[in-house]
Amino acid sequence: MDKDQEFVEYVVKALVDTPDAVKANRTIDERGVLITLDVDAKDMGMIIGREGATAKAIRTLLRVVGAKNNARVNLKINEPEGSQRGERRDERRDERKDSQKSIDDVVNDINV
């Protein structure tokens, strides 16, 4: 196993609840090395992170590992079957909308 693929598997397995489901495949083409990552659907949020911060950090570190080995390395995270990423995003938006009150509502609450 190559260092870049080994690095991705090590980091991701440390982050997820189902490390046995983590699979990283390595391919090489004219654009460089591509690590394709598969994780359990329940662990997808842990890998992506809030606003993609965790995935971005993993990609940054992976580029450093690649640069050390004179290779351009990219990471593709496959969305697993059964992922509910879109639904969660909509639920949060609805919760925020419900929690926001108009100025009139706040004034009326104070006057009661």
C-alpha positions in Angstrom: 0.0 0.0 0.0 1.3 3.4 -0.9 1.9 6.1 1.7 -0.8 8.4 0.5 -3.5 5.7 0.6 -2.2 4.4 3.9 -2.4 8.0 5.3 -6.0 8.5 4.2 -7.1 5.1 5.7 -5.4 5.8 9.0 -6.9 9.3 9.5 -10.4 8.3 8.3 -10.5 5.1 10.4 -9.6 7.2 13.5 -12.5 9.6 12.8 -15.4 7.2 12.0 -17.6 4.9 14.2 -17.3 2.1 11.6 -13.7 1.8 10.7 -14.2 -1.7 9.1 -16.3 0.0 6.4 -13.5 2.4 5.3 -12.1 1.6 1.9 -9.6 3.7 0.0 -8.7 2.9 -3.6 -5.8 4.5 -5.4 -5.6 5.1 -9.1 -3.1 7.0 -11.2 -3.8 8.9 -14.4 -2.3 11.8 -16.4 -3.6 14.3 -13.7 -1.9 12.5 -10.8 -3.0 10.2 -8.1 -6.7 9.9 -7.1 -7.6 8.3 -3.8 -11.3 7.3 -3.8 -12.8 7.0 -0.3 -15.8 4.9 0.7 -17.3 5.0 4.2 -20.4 3.8 6.0 -23.4 6.1 5.4 -23.7 6.9 9.1 -20.1 8.2 9.1 -20.3 10.5 6.2 -20.9 13.6 8.3 -17.8 12.9 10.4 -15.7 12.8 7.2 -17.2 15.9 5.6 -17.3 18.0 8.8 -19.1 21.2 9.4 -19.2 23.1 6.1 -16.7 20.6 4.6 -13.9 21.6 7.0 -12.8 18.1 7.9 -12.7 16.9 4.2 -10.8 20.1 3.3 -8.2 19.4 6.1 -7.8 15.8 5.0 -7.2 17.0 1.4 -4.7 19.6 2.5 -2.7 17.1 4.5 -2.9 14.6 1.6 -1.4 17.2 -0.8 1.5 17.6 1.6 2.0 13.8 1.7 1.9 13.8 -2.1 4.3 16.7 -2.4 6.8 14.9 -0.2 6.6 12.1 -2.8 6.6 14.4 -5.8 3.0 13.5 -6.7 -0.2 15.4 -7.1 -2.8 13.6 -4.9 -6.5 14.3 -4.9 -9.2 12.8 -2.7 -12.7 11.9 -3.9 -15.3 11.0 -1.3 -18.0 8.7 -2.6 -21.4 9.4 -1.2 -22.7 6.0 0.1 -26.1 4.4 -0.6 -28.6 5.6 1.9 -26.8 8.8 2.7 -29.2 11.5 4.0 -27.0 14.4 3.7 -29.6 16.6 1.9 -32.3 15.8 4.3 -30.2 16.9 7.3 -29.4 20.2 5.7 -33.1 20.9 5.0 -34.0 20.0 8.6 -31.5 22.4 10.0 -32.8 25.2 7.7 -36.4 24.5 8.9 -35.3 24.6 12.6 -33.5 27.9 12.1 -36.6 29.3 10.3 -38.8 28.2 13.2 -36.5 29.6 15.8 -36.3 33.1 14.2 -39.0 35.5 15.4 -40.0 38.7 13.9 -39.6 41.9 15.8 -43.4 42.1 16.2 -43.4 38.6 17.8 -40.7 39.6 20.3 -42.4 42.9 21.2 -45.7 41.0 21.7 -44.0 38.5 23.9 -42.6 41.3 26.1 -46.0 43.1 26.4 -47.9 40.0 27.5 
